[in-house]
């Protein structure tokens, strides 16, 4: 369980930094950012509840939204 906690925190921190450096390319991009932030928020919520499995799942979903948004040009780095 300690490894899962460490990985969750590591990816939350990395994602926070990435989100600071992106901006939407369109209205659809704004929806991507909304979903990224929602999953990240859920990740923090589950971490506070001690549910590291769900917390990690949410941070991974958040990363997926980020990567898909960048790949299909809904998001761009500043």
ZADOKE-265165 format. One record per atom (N, C-alpha, C, CB): x, y, z. Coordinates in steps of 0.001 Angstrom, whole numbers, padded with zeros to 6 digits, always signed. Glycine has a CB too. Example, Ala and Ser with C-alpha at 12.3 -4.5 7.8 and 13.67 -1.06 7.14 Angstrom:
+013190-005690+007800+012300-004500+007800+013200-003300+007800+011308-004473+009046+012850-002250+007080+013670-001060+007140+012900+000030+007870+014084-000598+005725
//
This chain:
+000812-001190+000000+000000+000000+000000+000864+001265+000000-000929-000008+001198+002017+001216+000638+002889+002394+000655+003331+002786-000747+004111+002134+001526+003617+001796-001581+004033+002089-002951+002905+002772-003724+004467+000798-003669+001680+002311-003528+000535+002924-004195+000347+004367-003733-000739+002110-003927+000503+004614-002459+000410+005988-001943+001469+006880-002583+000565+006002-000407+002702+006393-002625+003803+007171-003202+003561+007465-004679+005129+006425-003029+003121+006470-005421+002863+006652-006849+001722+007639-007072+002535+005306-007513+000698+007546-006259-000444+008448-006386-000006+009885-006182-001543+008079-005382+000716+010138-005120+001191+011489-004825+002132+011977-005920+001898+011527-003461+003023+011121-006385+003970+011495-007434+003232+011950-008691+004903+010317-007761+002232+011190-009121+001533+011518-010353+000597+012703-010170+000756+010317-010847+000049+012877-008981-000750+014072-008723+000119+015320-008875-001381+014017-007309+001293+015292-008282+002199+016443-008355+002641+016715-009789+003425+016212-007468+002973+015676-010530+003378+015858-011925+002236+016448-012753+003834+014518-012531+001032+015945-012506-000109+016436-013261-000396+017894-012937-001336+015583-012978-000292+018273-011699-000490+019671-011308+000436+020584-012120-000234+019855-009787+001689+020195-012261+002648+020989-013024+002276+021047-014504+004053+020415-012861+001851+019928-015051+001468+019888-016465+000257+020773-016729+001171+018447-016901-000710+020735-015843-001943+021502-016031-001656+023004-016032-002962+021157-014930-000668+023425-015279-000293+024841-015255+000205+025315-016615+000780+025086-014199+000723+024399-017429+001354+024758-018702+000510+024462-019931+002646+024045-018828-000789+024217-019750-001628+023936-020916-002731+024981-021024-002235+022515-020828-003222+025107-022238-004373+025966-022465-005218+025348-023573-003934+027420-022832-006496+025673-023590-007375+025081-024592-007157+025692-025973-008827+025250-024176-007361+024888-026987-007310+025354-028369-008700+025757-028859-006721+024268-029278-009735+025314-028135-011113+025531-028569-012038+025325-027368-011497+024569-029748-013335+025434-027630-014305+025136-026568-014176+023683-026130-015749+025426-027046-013919+022812-027073-013717+021401-026718-012520+021252-025791-013519+020541-027983-011487+022031-026026-010317+022012-025164-010665+022430-023745-009237+022917-025723-011574+023381-023612-012022+023797-022286-012711+022645-021561-012971+024998-022392-013452+021840-022303-014085+020656-021706-013038+019644-021254-015050+020000-022707-011972+019515-022034-010883+018616-021637-010267+019089-020320-009799+018543-022747-010007+020383-020217-009422+020914-018987-010374+020720-017817-009076+022403-019149-011649+020910-018047-012647+020687-016992-012592+019237-016504-014073+021027-017506-012518+018297-017426-012461+016880-017052-011145+016536-016354-012639+015997-018291-010056+017093-016830-008752+016865-016186-008825+017311-014734-007612+017624-016935-009325+018524-014524-009403+019059-013167-010404+018300-012289-009780+020524-013218-011489+017839-012880-012473+017074-012112-011891+015749-011629-013725+016817-012957-011227+015037-012523-010610+013774-012112-009493+014004-011103-010065+013028-013329-008742+015076-011271-007683+015377-010315-008277+015698-008943-006821+016551-010816-009335+016458-008938-010023+016773-007684-010540+015501-007017-011187+017749-007938-011136+014626-007801-011610+013339-007262-010453+012531-006696-012335+012525-008353-009315+012588-007359-008143+011869-006883-007739+012345-005489-006979+012043-007860-007730+013664-005306-007400+014211-003988-008454+013819-002945-007277+015744-004064-009709+013845-003347-010778+013458-002431-010583+012018-001946-012150+013610-003114-010388+011101-002879-010228+009697-002497-008961+009481-001674-010195+008812-003741-007913+010258-001974-006693+010145-001173-006987+010535+000275-005564+011037-001759-007725+011618+000464-008086+012053+001822-008934+011012+002546-008840+013381+001767-009721+010274+001783-010558+009219+002352-009764+007938+002620-011722+008920+001419-008517+007921+002182-007682+006738+002364-007906+005666+001309-007927+006157+003713-008641+006001+000256-008928+005060-000829-007932+005310-001961-010409+005211-001338-006740+004731-001795-005660+004999-002742-005858+004298-004086-004343+004577-002143-006637+003253-004118-006910+002598-005400-007724+003544-006282-007668+001248-005191-008814+004068-005749-009633+005003-006529-008883+006309-006798-010950+005298-005795-008104+006744-005834-007327+007961-006020-006366+007808-007195-006555+008308-004740-005672+006679-007248-004740+006433-008346-005485+006305-009670-003916+005168-008077-006620+005625-009668-007411+005497-010894-007807+006868-011435-008666+004650-010638-008223+007752-010551-008640+009087-010989-007484+009890-011559-009263+009846-009836-006321+009799-010942-005187+010548-011473-004779+009984-012841-003991+010500-010485-004922+008692-013032-004610+008097-014336-005619+008551-015393-004599+006556-014237-006890+008592-015032-007903+009099-015965-007618+010557-016324-009320+008965-015357-007222+011330-015344-006899+012725-015586-005750+012848-016582-006546+013425-014274-004719+012022-016398-003587+012001-017346-004052+011608-018739-002493+011027-016868-004982+010662-018814-005489+010225-020120-006162+011392-020844-006485+009047-019954-006989+012143-020131-007636+013317-020740-006586+014310-021240-008582+014007-019724-005552+014517-020459-004488+015440-020845-003785+014967-022116-003474+015591-019706-003386+013725-022136-002648+013203-023289-003499+013156-024552-002121+011817-022983-004745+012775-024412-005638+012735-025577-005876+014156-026086-006992+012047-025220-006090+015078-025160-006304+016472-025549-005129+017057-026304-006580+017308-024334-003922+016726-025858-002736+017200-026561-002560+016501-027904-001500+016989-025703-002767+015219-027921-002562+014456-029158-003496+014910-030275-002764+012970-028896-004738+015235-029921-005716+015609-030934-005940+017124-031019-007025+014919-030649-004977+017867-030479-004936+019328-030598-006125+020056-029988-004840+019695-032024-006679+019504-028922-007676+020230-028140-006978+021115-027106-008653+019246-027446-005744+020723-026766-004941+021435-025779-003562+021704-026352-004838+020633-024461-002920+022740-025833-001548+023020-026236-000764+023520-025023-001509+024064-027393+000531+023326-025105+001412+023850-024049+001625+025325-024303+002781+023088-024004+001736+026063-023211+001974+027517-023320+003397+027801-023712+001654+028226-022005
//
